[in-house]
Amino acid sequence: MSRPVFSFRPNLENPEHRKAWEILKNVPEGQKNLFLVRAILQKDQTRHLEEMIRKAVREELEEVRLEKKSIPVEPEIPGVEIPEPEIPDQMLDFLSRIE
């Protein structure tokens, strides 16, 4: 079976391509294949790790929401109501972007 061939032809007018080319041309000869393999695998591992973190955060948020609903808040001083803590809009925006 023959080995697959890949050709990299960067568009040097594209800033991302130019930066990638600068990095790749500084890799020593004979090590470019290994460099590209590791870069591709690292990108895939990073994506997988990000998915795991998002899932864990979602699960933790669900538990927090459940706990919040199940714990009654009793005022310590008779006749004084304690307001339920509010989550800042900035935090909610951040959390919605994670999902």
C-alpha positions as YAML, in Angstrom:
chain: A
units: angstrom
residues:
- id: 1
  name: MET
  ca: [0.00, 0.00, 0.00]
- id: 2
  name: SER
  ca: [1.37, 3.43, -0.91]
- id: 3
  name: ARG
  ca: [1.68, 6.25, 1.58]
- id: 4
  name: PRO
  ca: [-0.76, 9.15, 1.31]
- id: 5
  name: VAL
  ca: [0.69, 12.49, 0.25]
- id: 6
  name: PHE
  ca: [-0.27, 15.89, 1.63]
- id: 7
  name: SER
  ca: [0.72, 19.20, 0.11]
- id: 8
  name: PHE
  ca: [0.72, 22.43, 2.09]
- id: 9
  name: ARG
  ca: [0.44, 25.55, -0.05]
- id: 10
  name: PRO
  ca: [-0.03, 28.56, 2.21]
- id: 11
  name: ASN
  ca: [-1.52, 31.80, 0.90]
- id: 12
  name: LEU
  ca: [1.03, 34.27, 2.23]
- id: 13
  name: GLU
  ca: [-1.48, 37.11, 1.91]
- id: 14
  name: ASN
  ca: [-3.54, 35.44, 4.65]
- id: 15
  name: PRO
  ca: [-2.07, 36.36, 8.08]
- id: 16
  name: GLU
  ca: [-2.90, 32.95, 9.59]
- id: 17
  name: HIS
  ca: [-1.28, 31.10, 6.68]
- id: 18
  name: ARG
  ca: [1.77, 33.37, 6.86]
- id: 19
  name: LYS
  ca: [2.16, 32.72, 10.62]
- id: 20
  name: ALA
  ca: [1.73, 28.95, 10.13]
- id: 21
  name: TRP
  ca: [4.34, 29.01, 7.35]
- id: 22
  name: GLU
  ca: [6.82, 30.91, 9.55]
- id: 23
  name: ILE
  ca: [6.40, 28.29, 12.26]
- id: 24
  name: LEU
  ca: [6.65, 25.33, 9.87]
- id: 25
  name: LYS
  ca: [9.70, 26.59, 8.00]
- id: 26
  name: ASN
  ca: [11.56, 26.85, 11.33]
- id: 27
  name: VAL
  ca: [11.00, 23.13, 12.02]
- id: 28
  name: PRO
  ca: [14.19, 21.21, 11.19]
- id: 29
  name: GLU
  ca: [14.21, 19.14, 7.99]
- id: 30
  name: GLY
  ca: [13.21, 15.55, 8.63]
- id: 31
  name: GLN
  ca: [10.97, 16.56, 11.55]
- id: 32
  name: LYS
  ca: [8.16, 18.34, 9.69]
- id: 33
  name: ASN
  ca: [5.95, 15.22, 9.43]
- id: 34
  name: LEU
  ca: [6.28, 14.53, 13.15]
- id: 35
  name: PHE
  ca: [5.60, 18.20, 13.91]
- id: 36
  name: LEU
  ca: [2.40, 18.20, 11.81]
- id: 37
  name: VAL
  ca: [1.20, 14.89, 13.27]
- id: 38
  name: ARG
  ca: [1.68, 16.17, 16.81]
- id: 39
  name: ALA
  ca: [-0.02, 19.50, 16.02]
- id: 40
  name: ILE
  ca: [-3.05, 17.73, 14.54]
- id: 41
  name: LEU
  ca: [-3.32, 15.28, 17.44]
- id: 42
  name: GLN
  ca: [-2.91, 18.07, 19.99]
- id: 43
  name: LYS
  ca: [-5.70, 20.06, 18.35]
- id: 44
  name: ASP
  ca: [-7.98, 17.00, 18.49]
- id: 45
  name: GLN
  ca: [-7.07, 16.32, 22.14]
- id: 46
  name: THR
  ca: [-7.72, 19.97, 23.00]
- id: 47
  name: ARG
  ca: [-11.16, 19.78, 21.38]
- id: 48
  name: HIS
  ca: [-11.94, 16.58, 23.30]
- id: 49
  name: LEU
  ca: [-10.74, 18.10, 26.59]
- id: 50
  name: GLU
  ca: [-12.83, 21.22, 25.96]
- id: 51
  name: GLU
  ca: [-15.92, 19.05, 25.40]
- id: 52
  name: MET
  ca: [-15.26, 17.17, 28.65]
- id: 53
  name: ILE
  ca: [-14.87, 20.44, 30.59]
- id: 54
  name: ARG
  ca: [-18.10, 21.84, 29.13]
- id: 55
  name: LYS
  ca: [-19.96, 18.64, 30.07]
- id: 56
  name: ALA
  ca: [-18.58, 18.73, 33.63]
- id: 57
  name: VAL
  ca: [-19.52, 22.40, 34.06]
- id: 58
  name: ARG
  ca: [-23.05, 21.73, 32.79]
- id: 59
  name: GLU
  ca: [-23.44, 18.81, 35.22]
- id: 60
  name: GLU
  ca: [-22.19, 20.90, 38.13]
- id: 61
  name: LEU
  ca: [-24.53, 23.76, 37.21]
- id: 62
  name: GLU
  ca: [-27.48, 21.38, 37.15]
- id: 63
  name: GLU
  ca: [-26.59, 20.17, 40.66]
- id: 64
  name: VAL
  ca: [-26.27, 23.75, 41.90]
- id: 65
  name: ARG
  ca: [-29.69, 24.61, 40.46]
- id: 66
  name: LEU
  ca: [-31.24, 21.56, 42.12]
- id: 67
  name: GLU
  ca: [-29.63, 22.33, 45.47]
- id: 68
  name: LYS
  ca: [-30.77, 25.93, 45.26]
- id: 69
  name: LYS
  ca: [-34.39, 24.85, 44.83]
- id: 70
  name: SER
  ca: [-34.32, 22.22, 47.55]
- id: 71
  name: ILE
  ca: [-32.79, 24.28, 50.39]
- id: 72
  name: PRO
  ca: [-35.31, 26.52, 52.15]
- id: 73
  name: VAL
  ca: [-34.00, 29.88, 53.33]
- id: 74
  name: GLU
  ca: [-35.10, 30.75, 56.85]
- id: 75
  name: PRO
  ca: [-34.69, 34.36, 57.98]
- id: 76
  name: GLU
  ca: [-32.64, 34.65, 61.14]
- id: 77
  name: ILE
  ca: [-34.55, 37.70, 62.30]
- id: 78
  name: PRO
  ca: [-38.32, 37.28, 62.54]
- id: 79
  name: GLY
  ca: [-40.17, 39.44, 60.03]
- id: 80
  name: VAL
  ca: [-37.06, 40.13, 57.89]
- id: 81
  name: GLU
  ca: [-36.99, 38.58, 54.46]
- id: 82
  name: ILE
  ca: [-33.66, 37.58, 53.01]
- id: 83
  name: PRO
  ca: [-33.56, 38.18, 49.25]
- id: 84
  name: GLU
  ca: [-32.50, 35.26, 47.10]
- id: 85
  name: PRO
  ca: [-28.96, 35.82, 45.79]
- id: 86
  name: GLU
  ca: [-28.85, 37.04, 42.19]
- id: 87
  name: ILE
  ca: [-26.41, 35.78, 39.60]
- id: 88
  name: PRO
  ca: [-24.87, 38.75, 37.77]
- id: 89
  name: ASP
  ca: [-25.86, 39.08, 34.10]
- id: 90
  name: GLN
  ca: [-22.18, 39.00, 33.13]
- id: 91
  name: MET
  ca: [-21.82, 35.54, 34.72]
- id: 92
  name: LEU
  ca: [-24.96, 34.27, 33.00]
- id: 93
  name: ASP
  ca: [-23.68, 35.54, 29.64]
- id: 94
  name: PHE
  ca: [-20.36, 33.77, 30.21]
- id: 95
  name: LEU
  ca: [-22.08, 30.50, 31.17]
- id: 96
  name: SER
  ca: [-24.41, 30.64, 28.17]
- id: 97
  name: ARG
  ca: [-21.40, 30.96, 25.84]
- id: 98
  name: ILE
  ca: [-19.90, 27.79, 27.38]
- id: 99
  name: GLU
  ca: [-22.94, 25.77, 26.36]
...
